[in-house]
Amino acid sequence: MTRGQQVRRIAAWEFNRFVKWRQQVIGIVTMLVVGSLAGGLGKLVKNARTRDVRVAVVGATALGFALPAVEGVQWVPEGYTSDRGARAAVAADSVAGALLVRDGTTAEILVRERAAWTASVEQAFTGARQAAAFSALPIDAAQRAALLAPFTVRVSTVTLRNGSTDTATRIVTGAILMFGMFVLFNGFASLFTGITGEKQQRITEQVIAIVTPQTWMDGKILGLVGAALVGSLLLAATGLLLIAVLPRLLGNSTFTLPAAPAELGTLLLVAGVTLLGVVMWFSFMAAIAATIDDPNSSPRSALLLVPLLPLGLAFTLLSRPDTAIAQILSVIPLTSMAVLPVRLLLTSVPWWEPTLALVLLAMATWAFRRAAGTIFAVGILMHGKEPSLAETWRWVRNPE
C-alpha cells in the first residue's frame, strides 16, 4: 500500500468516525422542528395584544401640539389639573402612570414601577414636535420632503464597471469568512479528541509500527478537516432552509437571496484563502494536541481560542482597511484568513498581496503539518507528562 493510499485510508476512517449520517439527519430534523416551534411561538407573542395602559396627562396645552399616538398607551388628559392629583392617582393604581408636561420640550413620566411603554414615549413626542415645527413653517409638502431627503453619495472606481463591489459579492464574501471560522470552532473539539484519544488508550504505538507518524498525522488532519466541513455545511444548509421556508409557513415576508455575485474572481480568492486557512489552523492545533496528555485537564486546551485573534483584528480594521498594519496582517499566515477578505471588500488591493498571502499560507500549512508529524512521533510515546515548549521546539528543530 502506497503512502497516498495509507493517508486516504486514515482520512476516511477519521471522517467516518465523526460524521454519522443517521445522527446528522436526526439533528437536522430536530433543528427544523425546534425552529418551527420557536417561530410559531414568536409569532403568537408578536401578535398577542395587550390591554392599553391609561396614563394621566397634566399640562398638555403647554406642548403646543397634539398628544402623539404611542402603542399600548391611552392618554387621559381630562380630570387631572395638578401634579399632586396625578401622583395620587398613580399611587392609588387608578392609572398606570402620569405624564407631567413642563414645557414644549420637557416632560416627566411618573410610574409606580418600571414599564416597557415608557421607552417609546420620547421618540413619539420628538417626532410629533418636529412635525408640528415643520407644519408651522411657510413651506409646502414638497419643500418639506426636500429638506428631509438625505444627500446621496455614490462611490465608484475606474477598475469596476459596476462602480463598486456589488451587494451579492459582499454578502457571499462575508458568509465564506464566517463559515470558515465556524468550521474551525466546530472541528477543534473533534481534532483534540481524534489526536489525544489514542494516546490515552495507548493504541497508537501499534499503528505507527505499520505507518509513519507523518502519514498518520496527515490522514488525521485531512479526515478531521473533511468532517468539520461536512458538519458545518449541513448546519449552514439547515439554517438557510429555516430562513427561507419558516417565514413562508408563518405567513411572514420571505427571505430573498440577492442576485448572483458579479465578482467570481474575488469569491474564488476568498474561498481559497479560507480553505487554506482552515487547513493551516487544523495543522497548528494538531501540533498542539500532539503534546497534550489529557485534554480535560491540560491548560494548553485554552489555545483553542487563538484563532479568535485574527477575527478580532478583522473587525478592528473595518474602519482602517488602507493602513500599513492592515496590509501587513493581510499577508501574514496567522491573520490573512480573516483580514484579507475585509480588505478585498473595502478597498483596492494590489494583485501581489493576495498572491503573497496564498503562497505564505501554503508554506505555513506545510510547516505546521510537518511540525505536527514530528511532535506526534515523539509525544505519542510520552505519558504522564506534557513536554515543555523548549522540548517541543527541540523536537521540531531536530526531528532525528
N, C-alpha and C positions, 0 to 999 in steps of 0.2 A: 504494500500500500504506500503510495507516494505521500509526501508531506502535505500537498494540497488536499488529497483525499482525507487525510487524518484531520486537518483543520476543518473541513466541511462536516465530517462525521461528529466532531466535538461540538461544532457550532449548532448542528441540528439537534444534538442531544440537549444542549443548554436551552435552545429555543423551545423545544417541546416540553422541557422541564417547567418553564414558567408560563407558557401560553397553552392553557387548557381551553379548547374551543367550546366545550359544553358549558364550562363555567363562565366564559366570556359572553355567550348568548344569554345565559341566565342573568348575568349582571346588566346587560343592555336592556333586557325586558324589564328588570326591576327598576332601572333608571327611568324608563319610559312610563311605567305605571306610577312611580313616585312623582315624576314631573307632571303627569296629567292630574294627579290628585292635588298637588300643590297649586297648579294653575287654576283648577276648579275652585279650590278654597279661596285663592286670591281674588278670583272674580266675584265670588259671593261676598267677600269682605268689601271689595271695592264698590259693589252695587248696593250694599246694605245702607239703608237710610237711617240716620239718627234723628232724633227729635231736636228741633231747633231750640237753642237756649235763648232765654229772654234776658236782655241786657238793658238796664235803665240808662237814660242819657240825660245829662244835666248840662245846659248851656249850648244846645245845638245851634241856636241862632248866631252864636259867635263864630261858627265855622265859615260862613259866607258861601256855602254850597250844600247840596243835599247829602244826607247820610248815605254813604255808598253801600251797596249790597255785599254782604260777606256770607259765604256759605256756612250754614249751620247756626247763624246768628239772627235773631229777631230783635230789632231795635225798639225800645219802648221810651219815646221821648215825652209822652204825656204823663202827668201826675208827679213828676219829680222836678222840684224847683231849687233844691239846695243840696250841697254835698252831704249834709247831715242826714237828710231824708234818704238819699240813695245809699249811704253807708248802712243805715238802719235796715233798709230793705235787703241788702246783701247779707248782713248779719243774721236776719230772720229767715233767710233762704227763700224770700219771695221772688228774687231774680237771681240769675247765675252770676251776674257781675254788673258793674256800673262804669259808664264812660263819662269821665268828668272833663269837659272841654274847658281849656284855659283861654285859648285864643284861636286864631285861624291856622296856627301851625303846631300847636302843642295840646296834648290831651293826656289824661291818666286813666288807666284801667284798674279798677278795684275788683278783686275776686277773693273768694274765701280760700281757694287753693289753686295751684297751677292748672291751667286749662289749655287744651290744644288750639282752641279757636282764636286765642289772643295773638298767635303768631302771624296770622294773615290780616289782622286789622290795620297795622301800619302801612302795609303795601296797598291795601284798598283805599285808605284815606289819602295816601300820597298820589295815587292815580287820579282820584276824584278832585283833589286840589289843583293838579296840573291841568286837568281837563277844564275846570272852571276858569283857570287863569287864561288858557288859550281862547276860551269862548268870549272872554271879556275884551280880547284884542280885536282891533278893526281889520281882521283878515278873514278870508273865506276858507272853505274846507280844503281847496286845492293848495292854497298857500300854507295852511297848517300842515298838510301832508308833506309838502316840500321841506318845511323846517325840520320835521321829524325823520326824514329819509336819511339813511346812512350814506356816507361817502364811499363809493366803490373804488377799490384799488386792485387792479389785476396785474399779477406778476408774470412775466414771460421771459424766456431766454431764447437766444438765437440758435441753440442746438436742438430744441424740441419743437416740432411743428405744431403740436397741440398747446404750446405755451408753457406748460408746467407738468409735473408728474400727475398723471390722471388719478382720480379718486380710487378706481379699482386697483391700480398698482399699489397705492398707499395701503389700502385695506389688506390686500393679499400679502404684501411685504411684512406688515405688522403681524399678520396671522402666522406667517412662517417663523418669524422670530419668537413669538410666544409659544408656538408649537415646539420649537427646538428646546426652549427652556423647560417646557412641560415634560418632554421626553427625558431630559436629564434627571429631573427630580422623581419622575415616575420609575426610572430604571436603576437609580443608585442603590435602592434597598435590595433589589434582586442581584445587583453586582456584588455587593458586600456578602450577601448570603451565598451566592454561587462560588465565590472565591475562598471565603473563610470556612464554609461548611465542611468541605472535605478535609481541611486542615484539622478541624476539631474532631472529626471522626477518624482521622489518620488512615485514610484510604488512598490519598493522592500519591503516597510513596510507591504504591503498587502500579499506579497509572504511569508515572514518569519513568518507570522502568521499561515501559513499552514505547512511549513517545517522549520527545524532548520537552522540557518545561516551556520553551518558547512556542512550540506548536500547541501545547495545552492552553497556554495563555491566549494565543491568537484566536483559537477556536472559541474560547470563553467570551472574549471581547466581541467577536462577530455575532455569536449567538445571543448574547445579552443585549447588544445594540438592536438586533432584529426583533427580539421580544419586546423591548421598550417601544420601538417604532410601531409595531403592530398593535400593542395595547393602547398606545396613545392615539393612533388613528381610529381605532374602534370607539374610544371615548369621545374623540372630536366629532366623528360621524354621528354618534348618538346625540351629542349636544346640538349639532346642526339640524338633526331631524326634529328635535324638540322645538327649536326656534322656528323652523319652517312649518311644522304641522300643528303644534299645540295652539298657536293663536287662531288658526283656521277652525279648529274644533271648538274653541271657546267663543267664536264669533267676533274676535278682535281683528284689528288690521294685521295683515300677514307681513312677514319679513320678506323683502325683495332683495335679491342679490344685485350688485352693481353690474354694469356692462363688463364684457371681457377685458382684462387688463391689456393695455396697449404696449407696455414696455416689457416684453417677454425676456429680453436680454437681462434686464435688471432683476427680474424674478428668478431666472436661472442662476444668476450670480449669487443672489441671497440664499437660494436653496443649496447651492454648492458650499458656500461658507458655513451655513447652518449644519449641514450634514457632516462636513469635515470637523467642525467644532464639537459636535456631539461625540464623534469617534475619538477625538483628541481628549475630551474630558473623561470619557469612559476609560481610555488608556491611562490617564493620570490617576483616576480613582482606583483602577486595577492595581497600579503600583503601590498605592497607599494600602489597599486591602490586603495585599500580599505580606505586609508587615504586621498585620493585626492578628493577635492570638484569639481574642474573644470580642466580637463586635458589640456585645451587650454591655461591656464594661470599659472598653478602650476609649480613652479621651480623644483618639485620632478620628473617631466617628464624627466629631464636630467639623472635620474638613469637608463634610458633605455640603456645608454652607459656602464653600469657597466660590462656586460658580455664581453666587449672588452678587459678587463684586462687579463683574463686567456688566451685569444687568443694571445695577445701581448707577454705574458710570454712564451707561447709555441714557438713562433718564436725566442724569445731571447735565449731559451735554445737549439736551434737546434745544436749549436756547443759545448754545455756543458751538454749533457744528463746524464753524470755519476756523476755530482756534488751532494753534500748532499742537496743543496737547491732544485734541480730538483726532487730528491727523495721525499722530504717533500711535494712539490707542487703537486706531482703526486697522493697523497692520501688525500690532503685537499679537501673537497667537492667543494669549490668555484673555484678551479683551476684544479681538476683532469680530468674533461671532456676534456680539451684541452691538458694538459701536459702528462697524462698517455699514450695516443696513440703515442705521439712523442717518449717517452722512449721505448715503445714496438717496434718501428721501428728501433731505432738507437742503442740500447744497450740491454744487457741481464738484465731481470727484475726478481727478485725472486718471487716465487708463492704467498707469503703472501702480496705483495704490491698491485696487482690488487684486491685480495680478500678484503683487508682492505679498499681499495678505494670504492668498491661496497657497503660494509657494511656502511661506513660513508656517502656515497651518499644517500643510502636508509634512514638512520637516519635523515639526513639533509632535505630530501624531506618531510618526515613525520613531522618534526618540523616546517618547513615553511608552510606546509599545515595547521597544527593546528593553527599556528600564524595568517595565513590569515583568517581562520574562526573566530577566536577570535576578531581580529581587525575589521573584517567586521560586526560582531554582534553589536559592539558599534558605529563604524564610520558611518555606513549606516544611523543612526538616527541623525547625526550631519550635519548641513547645514550652509553655510556661513563662516565657519572657519575650517581650517585644524588643526588636533591635532599636538602638538609638538612631538618631538622624545621622550621626557620624558613621556608624556602622553601615547604614543603608547607602550612604554616599560612597563609601569604600567598595561596597559590592558593585555599584554601578560603574565606578571607575576601573575596577579590576575584576571583571567577570570571571576570569580564570580562578 
